[in-house]
Amino acid sequence: MKVLLIKDVQSLGKAGEIKEVSDGYGKNFLVGKGFAKHATPQVIAEWEENQKDIKAKLESDINTAKAQKEMIESVKLTIKHKVGENNHLFGSITNKEIAHELLEQYKLDIDKKHISLKNPIKTIGIFTADCKLGHSINASLTIDIIAL
């Protein structure tokens, strides 16, 4: 019996491969546990179409991340914050505040977990933050902290 592997199976093959296996192993284990499907022409065509859709979505995500990177690196984010003595901020600037200001000022929606600061921002001045956009694409954001 021929089966199309949907998931990687140790000692048999990787997902997407067509293998010839015994009937009992194919029906009872591979198809029964959801590791494979019967390799009919229709199933193979559906698999190939599904892989094309996944590849197109991945390319779209990468292009979106690259566009976001260019936008982030071309802008200078300005954040107004209360200042005390010696130009020290009341509190500090957090990832959450940076993500909120990016959304407000430039309509860029970046999760606060993907923004990292080397050191906490506790004074006014110009700082940089790293933004992880996915698919190994990182951007450097310039932040200007000014007194309110």
C-alpha positions as CSV (number, residue, x, y, z in Angstrom):
1,M,0.0,0.0,0.0
2,K,1.3,3.5,-0.8
3,V,0.9,6.2,1.8
4,L,1.7,9.9,1.8
5,L,3.4,10.9,5.1
6,I,1.8,13.9,6.8
7,K,4.2,13.9,9.7
8,D,7.8,12.8,10.1
9,V,8.0,9.1,11.1
10,Q,11.2,7.8,12.6
11,S,12.9,5.1,10.5
12,L,10.4,5.6,7.7
13,G,10.6,9.1,6.3
14,K,9.8,12.8,6.4
15,A,6.5,14.6,5.8
16,G,5.6,14.8,2.2
17,E,7.3,11.6,1.1
18,I,5.4,8.7,-0.6
19,K,6.3,5.3,0.8
20,E,5.3,1.7,0.1
21,V,4.4,0.0,3.4
22,S,2.6,-3.2,4.3
23,D,-1.2,-3.0,4.5
24,G,-1.5,-3.6,8.2
25,Y,1.2,-1.1,9.2
26,G,-0.3,1.5,6.8
27,K,-3.9,1.1,7.8
28,N,-3.6,0.4,11.5
29,F,-0.7,2.5,12.6
30,L,0.2,5.3,10.0
31,V,-3.3,6.2,8.9
32,G,-4.9,5.2,12.2
33,K,-2.6,7.5,14.2
34,G,-2.8,10.4,11.7
35,F,0.8,10.1,10.5
36,A,-0.2,9.4,6.9
37,K,-3.0,9.2,4.3
38,H,-3.6,6.8,1.5
39,A,-1.6,8.0,-1.5
40,T,-4.4,8.5,-4.0
41,P,-3.8,11.1,-6.8
42,Q,-6.4,13.4,-5.2
43,V,-4.7,13.3,-1.8
44,I,-1.3,14.0,-3.5
45,A,-2.7,16.9,-5.4
46,E,-4.3,18.4,-2.2
47,W,-1.0,18.0,-0.4
48,E,0.9,19.8,-3.1
49,E,-1.7,22.6,-3.3
50,N,-1.5,23.0,0.5
51,Q,2.3,23.2,0.4
52,K,2.1,26.0,-2.2
53,D,-0.3,27.9,0.0
54,I,2.0,27.5,3.0
55,K,5.0,28.7,0.9
56,A,3.0,31.7,-0.4
57,K,2.0,32.7,3.2
58,L,5.6,32.4,4.4
59,E,6.8,34.7,1.6
60,S,4.0,37.2,2.4
61,D,5.0,37.2,6.1
62,I,8.7,37.7,5.2
63,N,7.8,40.6,2.9
64,T,5.7,42.2,5.6
65,A,8.5,41.9,8.1
66,K,11.0,43.5,5.7
67,A,8.6,46.4,5.1
68,Q,8.2,46.8,8.9
69,K,11.9,46.8,9.3
70,E,12.4,49.6,6.8
71,M,9.7,51.6,8.4
72,I,11.1,51.1,12.0
73,E,14.6,52.0,11.0
74,S,13.5,55.2,9.1
75,V,11.5,56.7,12.0
76,K,12.5,58.3,15.3
77,L,10.0,57.5,18.0
78,T,9.4,60.4,20.4
79,I,8.1,59.7,23.9
80,K,7.2,62.5,26.4
81,H,7.6,61.5,30.0
82,K,7.5,63.3,33.4
83,V,11.0,64.4,34.6
84,G,12.3,65.0,38.1
85,E,15.6,66.4,39.3
86,N,18.8,65.9,37.1
87,N,16.7,64.9,34.1
88,H,15.7,61.6,35.7
89,L,12.4,60.1,34.7
90,F,9.7,59.3,37.2
91,G,9.8,55.5,36.7
92,S,11.3,54.2,33.5
93,I,10.3,53.6,29.9
94,T,9.1,50.1,29.4
95,N,8.6,47.8,26.4
96,K,4.8,48.2,26.8
97,E,5.1,52.0,26.5
98,I,7.3,51.7,23.4
99,A,4.9,49.3,21.7
100,H,1.9,51.6,22.6
101,E,3.7,54.7,21.2
102,L,4.7,52.8,18.0
103,L,1.0,52.0,17.5
104,E,-0.2,55.5,18.3
105,Q,2.3,57.4,16.3
106,Y,3.1,55.2,13.3
107,K,0.4,52.5,13.3
108,L,3.0,49.8,13.7
109,D,1.7,46.9,15.8
110,I,4.6,45.1,17.4
111,D,4.2,42.9,20.4
112,K,5.9,44.2,23.6
113,K,7.7,40.9,24.0
114,H,9.5,41.4,20.7
115,I,11.0,44.7,21.8
116,S,14.2,44.5,23.9
117,L,16.2,47.2,25.6
118,K,19.9,46.8,26.5
119,N,19.5,49.0,29.6
120,P,16.5,50.5,31.3
121,I,15.6,54.0,30.1
122,K,15.6,56.2,33.1
123,T,16.8,59.6,31.8
124,I,16.0,61.8,28.9
125,G,18.0,61.4,25.7
126,I,18.2,59.2,22.6
127,F,18.2,55.4,23.0
128,T,18.0,52.4,20.7
129,A,15.8,49.3,21.1
130,D,15.9,46.0,19.1
131,C,12.7,44.8,17.5
132,K,12.4,41.1,16.5
133,L,10.0,40.9,13.6
134,G,10.2,37.1,13.0
135,H,11.8,35.0,10.3
136,S,15.3,36.2,11.6
137,I,14.5,39.8,10.7
138,N,15.5,42.4,13.3
139,A,15.2,46.1,13.3
140,S,16.8,48.9,15.4
141,L,14.4,51.5,16.7
142,T,15.7,55.0,17.7
143,I,13.8,56.4,20.7
144,D,14.0,60.1,21.7
145,I,12.9,60.7,25.3
146,I,11.8,64.3,26.1
147,A,10.5,66.1,29.1
148,L,6.8,66.5,29.4
